[in-house]
Amino acid sequence: MEIEIIEPSFKIETELNGLEILKTIERFGRVSHKSENKITADSAKEFMKRLSSWGHESVFEHFSFSVRFICDRGVTHELVRHRLASYTQESTRYCNYSSKIQFIRPVFFSENSELYQVWKKSCELAAQTYLDLISRGVTPEAARSVLPHSLKTEIVMTANLREWRHVFKMRCQKAAHPQIRQIMVPLLKEIQTQIPVLFDDFEIQEFDSAYPLIAVLKTSD
């Protein structure tokens, strides 16, 4: 059978106004010392820099945003380990894939390689077995047992800014799985363009691996 192989992707579902986010966090952050009288039109960025340098990141928890990921199920198994977040994921128990089965192309194999063909054939076999089971009256929640980690899934993740910083720190470093770096590093780059200051201490670097981009904190050793 013919299967559909797609690339992983993400979409930021929350409208982000970076400067307004900083102003909101500044307004809340100044409550602790009752220094609201020091707020000016351009004080938010400097205030955020001071909070970051002091490690006072609890104030960053006052704003959250949501991201929809399209990735393989292996990636989501790692993603949901971040417990200070909310998730809604496409369910293989209730979704019937008899009309279309999609798989995420792994970063490890180039499309013209023999290893890629081996991987593709295994996906085709899994898909055919799934369809055979469905055609015999097996329910999707039972037939899903033959589907691999490479199966495409969608998951929406909502977390506050502090938790997103933790996620980027863990999932963009060179020790992270290449396929989660494949979506997290581009997401970090996008967030850096939309929200000033709060993610500027991450530096995108090249790394000699299956997926070469990593991100590290500039203050790290």
Sequence and secondary structure as in RCSB ss.txt:
>XXXX:A:sequence
MEIEIIEPSFKIETELNGLEILKTIERFGRVSHKSENKITADSAKEFMKRLSSWGHESVFEHFSFSVRFICDRGV
THELVRHRLASYTQESTRYCNYSSKIQFIRPVFFSENSELYQVWKKSCELAAQTYLDLISRGVTPEAARSVLPHS
LKTEIVMTANLREWRHVFKMRCQKAAHPQIRQIMVPLLKEIQTQIPVLFDDFEIQEFDSAYPLIAVLKTSD
>XXXX:A:secstr
   EEE  EEEE S   HHHHHHHHHHHHTTTTT GGG  TT HHHHHHHHHHHT GGGGGG EEEEEEEEEHHH
HHHHTT  SSEEEE  TTT   SS  EEE  TTS TTSHHHHHHHHHHHHHHHHHHHHHHTT  HHHHGGG  TT
BEEEEEEEEEHHHHHHHHHHHSSTTS HHHHHHHHHHHHHHHHHSTTTTTTEEEEE SSSS EEEEETT  
